Amino acid sequence: MERTQLGQEFYELGLRLGGLGTVLIGSGGGSLAQALARAAGCGAALAGGEVKFHDGGCTACGAWLAGYYGFPVSLFVRQEGAEVEWYLLDGQGKRFTPVERKGPVPASTGEWDLLAGADGAWAAYRAGEYQGSLGPACAQGPAALTLALERLGYEVADRPVPGAPLFQADREGFSLRVEDGGNVFRPCGADALEGLRDYVQQPQAVPAFRPGEEKKTQS
């Protein structure tokens, strides 16, 4: 889809979201994603909504922020090369489709604000207290995964370390996979960082499935 047409769609999306109240918006991957996020913010503000941009690196970070602050909706725009995807979640982290706004538009324009340090706040909240020196580990996924592991006490590398656990989160930060001691674990949680905390608190947990077996996870 042509960029200006995408911009129009995001602006109109923002108009629908603005009627919900506070709209949380983030983006990642490139300048096009950032521009489209701003277009959605313009629409939401002109519809009377309060717009909160955040600097978190994935959808799950935005979902956590929305839940933490009680915002009704979060939007995250992801760019991969020339392709763009977006994720629209309600305050409980569930996908939803906004309806067309009915009634008059408020006379006042909503304010814009920036929530900085989102990845660090998400990691600190989910990881909790320092667990002591836990040794080396490898992290693959959103930057907040590394921040959370370091907060817990791991020495984190960005490539596999012989004998050390490998923590892999999906691109948008919702699921976690851990390879440790020849076993594969899939900790449960609302997002990858909550799963990480569950894993660290249960070091003797039984693997979610035996190595080599596949298990479908709920998206």
URGIQUI-V65896 format. One record per residue. N is the residue number from 0. RES is the residue in one small letter. OMEGA is omega in whole degrees, 0 to 359 (* if undefined). NEAR is the number of other ideal C-beta (glycine too) atoms within 8 Angstrom. Layout:
N_RES_OMEGA_NEAR, N_RES_OMEGA_NEAR
This chain:
0_m_182_5, 1_e_189_5, 2_r_183_7, 3_t_176_6, 4_q_175_8, 5_l_179_12, 6_g_178_11, 7_q_179_9, 8_e_179_9, 9_f_177_15, 10_y_179_12, 11_e_174_9, 12_l_178_13, 13_g_178_19, 14_l_179_12, 15_r_182_13, 16_l_184_16, 17_g_180_16, 18_g_181_9, 19_l_182_10, 20_g_180_8, 21_t_181_12, 22_v_179_19, 23_l_186_16, 24_i_175_17, 25_g_179_17, 26_s_178_12, 27_g_172_10, 28_g_180_7, 29_g_185_6, 30_s_178_6, 31_l_178_11, 32_a_180_14, 33_q_180_10, 34_a_180_9, 35_l_176_15, 36_a_178_15, 37_r_178_8, 38_a_177_13, 39_a_178_17, 40_g_177_14, 41_c_180_10, 42_g_181_17, 43_a_180_16, 44_a_180_16, 45_l_176_12, 46_a_178_16, 47_g_181_11, 48_g_172_15, 49_e_185_10, 50_v_177_14, 51_k_173_13, 52_f_177_13, 53_h_183_14, 54_d_177_11, 55_g_188_12, 56_g_182_10, 57_c_182_13, 58_t_183_14, 59_a_177_14, 60_c_178_17, 61_g_178_19, 62_a_178_13, 63_w_179_15, 64_l_181_17, 65_a_178_16, 66_g_182_10, 67_y_183_7, 68_y_180_9, 69_g_177_7, 70_f_184_13, 71_p_186_9, 72_v_173_16, 73_s_179_16, 74_l_174_17, 75_f_182_14, 76_v_183_17, 77_r_176_15, 78_q_173_13, 79_e_186_7, 80_g_179_4, 81_a_182_3, 82_e_180_6, 83_v_173_11, 84_e_175_7, 85_w_184_10, 86_y_182_11, 87_l_185_11, 88_l_174_16, 89_d_184_9, 90_g_177_11, 91_q_178_6, 92_g_179_11, 93_k_178_6, 94_r_178_7, 95_f_178_8, 96_t_181_5, 97_p_179_9, 98_v_178_5, 99_e_180_4, 100_r_177_10, 101_k_179_3, 102_g_183_3, 103_p_176_3, 104_v_179_7, 105_p_182_6, 106_a_183_3, 107_s_177_5, 108_t_181_6, 109_g_180_13, 110_e_173_7, 111_w_176_8, 112_d_179_8, 113_l_173_8, 114_l_183_11, 115_a_179_6, 116_g_185_7, 117_a_180_14, 118_d_180_14, 119_g_180_9, 120_a_178_9, 121_w_181_15, 122_a_181_14, 123_a_181_9, 124_y_183_9, 125_r_185_13, 126_a_181_14, 127_g_187_6, 128_e_175_4, 129_y_183_6, 130_q_184_7, 131_g_180_5, 132_s_185_4, 133_l_177_9, 134_g_183_7, 135_p_176_9, 136_a_175_15, 137_c_178_14, 138_a_175_12, 139_q_183_9, 140_g_180_12, 141_p_183_14, 142_a_181_7, 143_a_177_16, 144_l_177_18, 145_t_180_10, 146_l_181_13, 147_a_179_14, 148_l_179_14, 149_e_179_10, 150_r_179_10, 151_l_178_13, 152_g_178_9, 153_y_169_10, 154_e_195_7, 155_v_174_11, 156_a_180_11, 157_d_176_7, 158_r_184_5, 159_p_178_7, 160_v_181_9, 161_p_178_4, 162_g_182_3, 163_a_178_11, 164_p_177_9, 165_l_179_11, 166_f_181_15, 167_q_174_10, 168_a_175_15, 169_d_187_9, 170_r_184_8, 171_e_169_11, 172_g_183_17, 173_f_183_10, 174_s_182_9, 175_l_175_16, 176_r_182_10, 177_v_171_13, 178_e_184_9, 179_d_177_8, 180_g_180_4, 181_g_178_4, 182_n_178_9, 183_v_180_11, 184_f_173_12, 185_r_182_13, 186_p_181_12, 187_c_177_5, 188_g_179_12, 189_a_177_6, 190_d_185_13, 191_a_183_16, 192_l_174_18, 193_e_175_10, 194_g_178_14, 195_l_179_18, 196_r_178_13, 197_d_181_11, 198_y_182_13, 199_v_180_10, 200_q_180_6, 201_q_185_7, 202_p_180_6, 203_q_183_3, 204_a_177_8, 205_v_179_3, 206_p_180_9, 207_a_172_8, 208_f_182_8, 209_r_180_7, 210_p_178_7, 211_g_179_3, 212_e_179_6, 213_e_177_4, 214_k_178_7, 215_k_178_4, 216_t_180_6, 217_q_180_3, 218_s_*_3
